[in-house]
Structure formats: structure tokens, C-alpha cells
């Protein structure tokens, strides 16, 4: 939006009337050319229009503003000169201030317009993962929406979504036999009517150990060895939920695992502790293990999903889909071991995910 403030003269009285700015341009042209016809041409009006303006304002002022003499052309009278001088003086004095005010007005108006057209602010809570970290980075570049992003556990993120405390929740859900038992934990916070599911990636989770694996950790039961120090994920994280279900299926008592209550909030933190020697094993994604050069024992495959509130603008949903399908996202995530993003950005049904 761009407004310009201008000066307009107005003749006051019972028959008040604004003076057309062309009138002053005509006076200036008459002074310059000395001819009404030439002045009319210079101001891009007809001779008849020029003559009408001069006659009209001479009558309103009750004094001629221009003298017209046959063979001698046109000349401004003292009144005409005074009017033109006054108009130019006012412009020279007030134009800089008007330009300044115009800029301020336009800036303030455009600021108000920008508030209305400002990108949507979208609240995203998501379970930690290396692919979603790339997604976070690309979403931050979007011109369609502004992002308020927080890493939370899968179940915590879904609960926040259900309670309208976020607009998008990122969570991961396992495939295979354990999915049936875990589905109710996730579905209690989700509704097909309210939420759209978008595929982000599939990935592998399993045990991480040092490369030499001196404790000979081969499976979940190996964690019950008294010599093994374990590092876990925090409660309500998707990884912790899956890990607990796996222990239940194996008949492993949590209390038999040394370090079960030693908790970290990200896959990277778990891998870092194992790599540092502070723990002998952790449960997490293959990409985190690879990052620290750890030995990885795959146990479960899972799907990382975005649950999206259907009430957010369609343009935001389309933007998220486009980011997930973008070459930039795919190039970044394809370098992560254990990730598969062939279906990234595609909608996934509740039935396909949870059954």
C-alpha cells in the first residue's frame, strides 16, 4: 500500500469549491510560454478546457488572473502571479513534511496489513528424531507459517494436540506384533474427524552398544546382566513406550535392568552416553548409533507421523506436505542410516497405521 499526501486549495463560502491542481500547472505554463494555446498543450488539456479554467477562476476571484491580448499572447496578472507564487511557496515548504508524513503513514498502514497477512503461527510438538530435526529446520524457512517448535515425547505431544495446546504433533508408532497393544495409548488422543496423519519416515530402533561390545549384549535379555549399565528414555516418549512394551512381551522385569531409571530426552543424548563409556547400552534409532560409531542391534521398525489439526489453514497443511516431499528434505534425510522416506508427505489412514 502506498499513499501520497498532497496539497489541495479550496475556495470557501456558500459555494465552496476545490481548485483543480491543473489550474496552477496552467498558470505556470502560461508564465513560461506566454501563450494560452501552448500552455494548454504543455499541461495536456484542450485549449477550450484551459480557457474555461482561466475564465472560471477569474470570475470566482472577481479579478482576472491572466491577460489575453491578440497578437501579444497571454500574461499572468498580479493576482495570477500571487496565486502561483503562493502555491509554489506552500509546496516548497510543506512538501518535505508531507513526504515524511506519507512515509510514516504508509509504514504504519502496511504494518497493520502485514499483521493480517503475517504467516500463520503454528505450534508444533514432536518426538525427537533426526528426520524431524531436518523438518524443523526447513519449516523455519517457510514464508507460509511461523513455527513454535518444541521437542516432546510422542504421547505428550498427542495429548497436547488433543487439548488444543499445539497444532501439529509428531509421534512414532511401531509396526509388527506390539502395535496392537500400543494402539489404544495413541488413539485415546486422536480422532479421524479432527486429525490428519502425514507420513514422515520409517526408521529402525534397537540396542546401541560400543563397537567392541565387551558386555556381549545381543538382545533385550542381555540388559539384565548385572554388569550392564543401561540408559533409558524419558517416560511418555515413544521410544520408552515401545521399549516397555517389548520388555513386557519378553517377560523382562524392569527392576532387573541396571539403569532403567537413568533417563535422557533424545536419541543423540543416549548414544552420546554410550559412546562416552558412561553406559554400556541404550535403546534408540540406528541413525543416532551411526553418528557415534556405535554397534546397532535392530529390534523394531516404526513409522514417524505428523498428526495435524484439520482446523489449521489448508495452505499450511499443503506447505508441510510440500516440505516433506521436497528434494531438499529428501536429500538431507536420505543420508541418515535406518531411515526410509519414500512416502514422506503422503497421507496415511488411521487403519493403515494402527491396525
C-alpha positions as CSV (number, residue, x, y, z in Angstrom):
1,X,0.0,0.0,0.0
2,X,1.4,3.4,-1.0
3,X,-0.4,6.7,-0.2
4,X,0.7,10.1,-1.2
5,X,-0.4,13.2,0.8
6,X,-0.9,16.3,-1.3
7,X,-2.0,19.9,-1.0
8,X,-5.3,21.0,-2.4
9,X,-6.7,24.5,-2.5
10,X,-10.3,25.1,-1.7
11,X,-12.3,28.3,-2.3
12,X,-14.6,28.8,0.7
13,X,-18.0,30.2,1.0
14,X,-21.6,29.1,0.4
15,X,-20.4,27.7,-3.0
16,X,-17.2,26.3,-1.8
17,X,-15.1,24.5,-4.4
18,X,-11.7,22.9,-4.7
19,X,-9.3,24.3,-7.2
20,X,-8.1,21.8,-9.7
21,X,-4.3,21.4,-9.5
22,X,-4.3,21.6,-13.3
23,X,-5.2,25.3,-12.8
24,X,-1.8,26.0,-11.1
25,X,0.1,24.0,-13.7
26,X,-1.6,26.0,-16.4
27,X,-0.6,29.3,-14.8
28,X,3.0,28.1,-14.6
29,X,2.9,27.1,-18.3
30,X,1.4,30.5,-19.3
31,X,4.3,32.2,-17.5
32,X,6.8,30.0,-19.2
33,X,5.3,30.0,-22.8
34,X,3.5,33.3,-22.9
35,X,0.7,31.6,-24.8
36,X,-2.6,30.0,-23.6
37,X,-2.6,27.5,-26.5
38,X,1.0,26.4,-25.8
39,X,0.3,26.3,-22.1
40,X,-2.7,24.1,-22.8
41,X,-0.6,21.7,-24.8
42,X,2.1,21.6,-22.1
43,X,-0.5,20.7,-19.4
44,X,-2.2,18.1,-21.7
45,X,-5.6,19.7,-21.8
46,X,-7.6,21.2,-24.6
47,X,-7.5,24.9,-25.4
48,X,-11.2,25.1,-24.6
49,X,-10.6,23.5,-21.1
50,X,-7.7,25.9,-20.5
51,X,-9.8,28.9,-21.4
52,X,-12.6,27.6,-19.2
53,X,-10.3,27.3,-16.1
54,X,-9.0,30.8,-16.6
55,X,-12.4,32.3,-17.0
56,X,-13.9,30.4,-14.1
57,X,-11.4,31.4,-11.5
58,X,-11.1,34.9,-12.7
59,X,-14.9,35.1,-12.1
60,X,-14.7,33.5,-8.7
61,X,-12.0,35.8,-7.6
62,X,-13.6,38.8,-9.3
63,X,-10.3,39.8,-10.8
64,X,-8.6,38.4,-14.0
65,X,-5.7,36.1,-13.4
66,X,-4.4,36.2,-17.0
67,X,-4.5,38.9,-19.6
68,X,-5.0,37.9,-23.1
69,X,-4.1,40.3,-25.9
70,X,-4.4,39.5,-29.5
71,X,-1.0,39.2,-31.1
72,X,0.7,39.6,-27.8
73,X,-0.2,36.2,-26.2
74,X,-1.0,35.6,-22.6
75,X,0.4,37.0,-19.4
76,X,-0.3,36.5,-15.7
77,X,-1.8,39.4,-13.9
78,X,-0.5,40.4,-10.4
79,X,-3.3,38.2,-8.9
80,X,-2.3,35.3,-11.1
81,X,1.4,35.8,-10.2
82,X,0.5,35.9,-6.5
83,X,-1.6,32.8,-6.7
84,X,1.2,30.9,-8.5
85,X,3.9,32.2,-6.1
86,X,1.8,31.2,-3.1
87,X,1.2,27.7,-4.4
88,X,4.9,27.2,-5.1
89,X,5.9,28.6,-1.7
90,X,3.5,26.3,0.1
91,X,4.7,23.3,-1.9
92,X,8.4,24.1,-1.2
93,X,7.8,24.5,2.5
94,X,5.3,21.7,3.1
95,X,6.3,19.0,0.6
96,X,9.2,17.6,2.6
97,X,7.0,17.4,5.7
98,X,4.2,15.8,3.6
99,X,6.6,13.3,2.2
100,X,7.8,12.4,5.6
101,X,4.2,12.0,6.9
102,X,3.4,9.9,3.8
103,X,6.2,7.5,4.6
104,X,5.1,7.2,8.2
105,X,1.5,6.7,7.2
106,X,2.4,4.1,4.7
107,X,4.7,2.3,7.1
108,X,2.1,2.2,9.8
109,X,-0.7,1.1,7.4
110,X,1.5,-1.6,5.9
111,X,2.4,-2.8,9.3
112,X,-1.2,-3.2,10.1
113,X,-1.8,-5.0,6.8
114,X,1.3,-7.2,7.5
115,X,-0.2,-8.2,10.8
116,X,-3.2,-9.5,9.0
117,X,-1.2,-11.2,6.2
118,X,1.6,-12.3,8.5
119,X,2.3,-16.0,8.2
120,X,0.2,-18.2,10.4
121,X,1.8,-19.2,13.7
122,X,1.8,-22.9,14.0
123,X,2.6,-24.7,17.3
124,X,4.4,-28.0,16.7
125,X,5.2,-30.5,19.4
126,X,7.2,-33.5,18.2
127,X,9.0,-36.6,19.4
128,X,12.8,-36.3,18.9
129,X,14.3,-37.7,15.7
130,X,16.9,-36.8,13.2
131,X,14.5,-36.5,10.3
132,X,12.1,-34.3,12.3
133,X,15.1,-32.1,13.2
134,X,15.6,-31.6,9.4
135,X,11.9,-30.9,9.0
136,X,12.1,-28.3,11.8
137,X,14.9,-26.6,10.0
138,X,13.0,-26.4,6.7
139,X,9.8,-25.3,8.4
140,X,11.7,-22.4,9.9
141,X,12.4,-21.1,6.4
142,X,8.7,-21.2,5.3
143,X,7.0,-18.0,4.3
144,X,3.6,-19.6,4.8
145,X,3.8,-20.1,8.5
146,X,5.8,-19.2,11.6
147,X,6.8,-22.1,13.8
148,X,6.7,-22.5,17.5
149,X,8.5,-25.8,17.8
150,X,9.1,-28.0,20.9
151,X,10.5,-31.5,21.3
152,X,8.2,-33.5,23.4
153,X,7.5,-37.2,23.9
154,X,5.1,-38.9,21.4
155,X,2.3,-39.4,23.9
156,X,2.8,-35.9,25.5
157,X,2.7,-34.3,22.0
158,X,-0.5,-36.1,21.2
159,X,-2.1,-35.1,24.5
160,X,-1.2,-31.5,23.8
161,X,-2.7,-31.8,20.3
162,X,-5.9,-33.3,21.8
163,X,-6.1,-30.4,24.3
164,X,-5.6,-27.8,21.6
165,X,-2.2,-26.8,23.0
166,X,-0.4,-27.5,19.8
167,X,-1.5,-27.7,16.1
168,X,0.8,-30.5,14.9
169,X,2.1,-33.4,16.9
170,X,5.0,-35.6,15.8
171,X,5.0,-39.2,17.0
172,X,6.3,-42.6,16.1
173,X,4.4,-45.8,16.1
174,X,5.9,-49.4,15.8
175,X,4.9,-52.0,13.3
176,X,4.7,-55.7,14.0
177,X,3.1,-57.6,16.8
178,X,3.5,-55.0,19.6
179,X,1.4,-52.4,17.6
180,X,-1.9,-53.8,18.6
181,X,-1.2,-53.4,22.3
182,X,0.1,-49.9,22.0
183,X,-2.6,-48.5,19.6
184,X,-5.1,-47.6,22.4
185,X,-2.4,-45.4,24.1
186,X,-2.1,-43.3,21.0
187,X,-5.7,-43.5,19.8
188,X,-7.1,-42.0,23.0
189,X,-5.7,-38.7,21.9
190,X,-6.5,-38.9,18.2
191,X,-9.7,-38.5,16.1
192,X,-10.1,-39.2,12.4
193,X,-12.6,-36.3,12.2
194,X,-10.2,-33.8,13.9
195,X,-6.8,-35.0,12.8
196,X,-5.0,-35.7,9.5
197,X,-2.0,-38.1,9.5
198,X,1.1,-37.4,7.4
199,X,3.8,-39.9,6.8
200,X,7.3,-38.6,7.6
201,X,9.5,-41.7,7.6
202,X,10.0,-45.2,8.6
203,X,13.1,-46.0,10.8
204,X,14.7,-48.7,12.8
205,X,15.0,-48.8,16.6
206,X,17.2,-51.1,18.6
207,X,20.0,-51.5,21.1
208,X,23.1,-49.4,20.9
209,X,26.4,-50.6,22.3
210,X,30.0,-49.7,21.9
211,X,31.6,-51.0,18.8
212,X,33.6,-53.7,20.7
213,X,30.5,-54.6,22.8
214,X,32.6,-56.0,25.7
215,X,29.4,-57.0,27.7
216,X,28.3,-59.2,24.8
217,X,24.9,-57.6,24.5
218,X,22.9,-59.3,21.8
219,X,19.2,-58.8,22.8
220,X,16.9,-57.3,25.4
221,X,17.6,-60.1,27.9
222,X,21.2,-59.2,27.8
223,X,20.3,-56.0,29.6
224,X,19.5,-57.9,32.8
225,X,23.2,-58.8,33.3
226,X,24.3,-57.2,36.5
227,X,27.4,-55.8,34.8
228,X,25.4,-54.0,32.1
229,X,24.7,-50.3,32.6
230,X,21.7,-49.1,30.7
231,X,20.5,-45.6,29.8
232,X,16.8,-45.2,29.1
233,X,14.5,-42.6,27.5
234,X,12.1,-40.4,29.5
235,X,8.5,-41.6,30.3
236,X,5.9,-40.8,27.6
237,X,8.5,-40.7,24.9
238,X,7.5,-43.0,22.1
239,X,10.8,-44.9,22.4
240,X,10.2,-45.5,26.2
241,X,6.6,-46.7,25.4
242,X,7.9,-49.1,22.8
243,X,10.7,-50.3,25.0
244,X,8.4,-51.0,27.9
245,X,6.1,-53.0,25.7
246,X,9.0,-55.0,24.3
247,X,10.1,-55.8,27.8
248,X,6.6,-56.9,28.7
249,X,6.4,-59.3,25.7
250,X,9.8,-60.7,26.6
251,X,8.7,-61.2,30.2
252,X,11.6,-59.0,31.5
253,X,11.1,-57.2,34.8
254,X,12.1,-53.5,34.6
255,X,13.7,-53.7,38.0
256,X,16.2,-56.2,36.7
257,X,17.8,-53.7,34.4
258,X,20.6,-51.7,35.9
259,X,20.0,-48.1,34.8
260,X,16.3,-48.4,33.8
261,X,15.6,-45.1,35.6
262,X,18.6,-43.3,34.1
263,X,16.8,-41.2,31.6
264,X,17.7,-38.9,28.7
265,X,15.5,-36.9,26.4
266,X,16.9,-37.5,23.0
267,X,18.3,-40.4,20.9
268,X,21.5,-38.4,20.5
269,X,21.9,-38.0,24.2
270,X,21.5,-41.7,24.7
271,X,24.0,-42.5,22.0
272,X,26.5,-40.0,23.4
273,X,26.4,-41.6,26.8
274,X,27.1,-45.0,25.4
275,X,29.9,-43.6,23.3
276,X,31.4,-41.9,26.3
277,X,31.5,-45.1,28.3
278,X,29.1,-43.9,30.9
279,X,26.6,-46.6,29.8
280,X,27.0,-49.9,28.1
281,X,23.8,-49.9,26.2
282,X,20.8,-47.7,25.2
283,X,17.7,-48.1,23.1
284,X,17.2,-45.8,20.2
285,X,17.4,-45.2,16.5
286,X,20.0,-46.5,14.1
287,X,21.0,-43.1,12.9
288,X,22.0,-41.9,16.3
289,X,24.1,-45.1,16.8
290,X,25.8,-44.5,13.5
291,X,26.5,-40.9,14.3
292,X,28.7,-42.0,17.3
293,X,30.1,-45.1,15.6
294,X,28.2,-47.5,17.8
295,X,27.2,-51.1,17.2
296,X,23.5,-51.3,16.5
297,X,21.2,-54.3,17.0
298,X,17.8,-53.8,15.2
299,X,14.7,-54.8,17.1
300,X,11.7,-52.9,15.8
301,X,10.7,-50.9,12.7
302,X,8.4,-47.9,13.2
303,X,6.7,-45.1,11.3
304,X,7.2,-41.4,12.2
305,X,3.9,-39.5,11.7
306,X,2.6,-35.9,11.9
307,X,-0.9,-35.6,13.4
308,X,-2.3,-32.3,12.1
309,X,-5.3,-30.4,13.4
310,X,-7.7,-30.2,10.5
311,X,-8.8,-26.7,11.6
312,X,-5.5,-25.1,10.6
313,X,-5.5,-23.4,7.2
314,X,-5.2,-25.6,4.2
315,X,-2.3,-23.6,2.9
316,X,-0.3,-24.6,6.0
317,X,-1.1,-28.3,5.5
318,X,-0.1,-28.1,1.9
319,X,3.2,-26.3,2.8
320,X,4.1,-29.1,5.3
321,X,3.3,-31.7,2.6
322,X,5.5,-29.8,0.1
323,X,8.4,-29.6,2.5
324,X,8.2,-33.3,3.3
325,X,8.1,-34.1,-0.5
326,X,10.9,-31.6,-1.3
327,X,14.2,-32.6,-2.8
328,X,16.0,-30.7,0.0
329,X,14.3,-32.7,2.8
330,X,14.8,-36.0,0.9
331,X,18.5,-35.2,0.2
332,X,19.1,-34.4,3.9
333,X,17.3,-37.4,5.4
334,X,18.5,-40.0,2.8
335,X,21.9,-39.7,4.4
336,X,20.6,-40.9,7.8
337,X,21.1,-44.7,8.4
338,X,18.0,-46.6,9.1
339,X,15.6,-44.1,7.6
340,X,13.2,-44.6,4.6
341,X,11.3,-41.5,3.3
342,X,9.7,-42.9,0.1
343,X,6.3,-42.0,1.4
344,X,7.2,-38.7,3.1
345,X,4.4,-36.1,2.7
346,X,1.7,-38.7,1.9
347,X,-1.4,-39.0,3.9
348,X,-1.8,-42.2,5.9
349,X,-5.1,-43.6,7.2
350,X,-5.8,-44.5,10.8
351,X,-6.5,-48.1,9.7
352,X,-3.2,-48.5,7.9
353,X,-1.2,-47.1,10.8
354,X,-2.9,-48.6,13.8
355,X,-4.2,-52.0,12.6
